Amino acid sequence: MASIRDLKKDINNVLGDLIEAVYLVEATSDKEFSKEGSGIIDNAIDTFDDLIAKVNNKDVKNRKKHLQEVRNELEAKAKDLSEKINKL
């Protein structure tokens, strides 16, 4: 299914961009490898693992609804992570 492939790409791209943003913020503010930045990166990686596992879960009754919930969760987590990045 193309939508599943696209969802996986979206998960990878969004969370990858957020991790890159942490590195950019830390590099420009002389806070390289801060605890806060590392925590955000770890959270993004855990979110990635969790969302990919949910996408790969085929034991759901309504697959389309399940994938839409995963997409909504991605948006919520990305918003939360971007707010944390802005506080760095």
Long-range contacts (C-beta under 8 A, 24 or more apart in sequence): 3-67, 4-55, 4-67, 7-55, 7-67, 7-70, 7-71, 7-74, 8-52, 8-55, 10-71, 10-74, 11-48, 11-51, 11-52, 11-55, 11-74, 12-48, 14-74, 14-78, 15-44, 15-45, 15-47, 15-48, 15-78, 15-81, 18-44, 18-78, 18-81, 18-82, 18-85, 19-44, 19-45, 21-82, 21-85, 22-85, 22-88, 25-85, 25-88, 26-88, 29-88, 31-88, 34-88, 36-84, 36-87, 36-88, 37-88, 40-81, 40-84, 40-85, 40-88, 43-81, 43-84, 44-81, 47-77, 47-81, 51-77
